[in-house]
Amino acid sequence: MGLTAADQQPVLEVIGASKVYREDGNLVYAVREADLVLTRGSFTAIVGRSGCGKSTLLNMAGAVDLPTSGNVKIEGLSTGRLNDNELSRLRRKRIGFVFQFFNLLPTLTAAENVELPLLLDLERATAVSRAALRNRAMELLELVGLGGKAVRFPHQLSGGEMQRVAIARALAHEPSLIVADEPTGNLDSATAEVVLRLLRRIAIEMGHAVLMATHSKEAADFATRVHSMRDGRLIES
């Protein structure tokens, strides 16, 4: 099925965005006038060394941080114009996060970890039965190839399996944007390939917009579009 005109509307727009910190009385530019547009079905990689500004850019893209200047829009909403409650709602409804170290809760099973964002969304939790939420979690675990490990705890899973649970959790609330910060940085090459193919499938086949930061050019090869980042500046490769 082809993408419609609505699908081609930007999910994420970063427009001349800079992030400046003050350190020992000096201004430090973590990100300098970045421009970036993501639409549905795109898988964009940001490649660069540690400290080049990748994570800062992803934090702005994910509405975790705000630009010092410029603008970041998520589905047309300017993050700089939203209050804390509105930003929290935006992240909860429209953005899924995948981290290098998985960030799974160790006392919850795989299914419970995936279900957690849905339970924290009070509107959804009150409108939908607990059984329906569990069914959604099980569908997502099947999607990432872990349907048979729903009742296992994180310590009973491999690193790659934990990351796939984390990806299922990121998809739980059907976000338009997936933000993945070094998602393969803690995995061996074979396991990393499984995770990267899954992220590519989520973008191309399922129609999400995926933004990934990585230091690995091999990981970036799985993306449909690649930008390099150096000293806070974004350059299309």
Buried (B, 14 or more C-beta within 10 A) or exposed (E): EEEEEEBEEBBBBBBEBBBBEEEEEEEEBBBBBBEBBBBBBBBBBBBBEEEBBBBBBBBBBBBBBBBBEBBBBBBEBEBBEBEEEEBEBBBBBBBBBBBBEBEBEEEBBBBBBBBBBBBEBEEBBEEBEEEEBBEBBBBBBEBBBBBEBBEBBBEEBEBBBBBBBBBBBBBBBEBBBBBBBBBBBBBEEEBBBBBBEBBBBBBBEBBBBBBBBBBBEEBBEBBEBBBBBEEBBBEEE
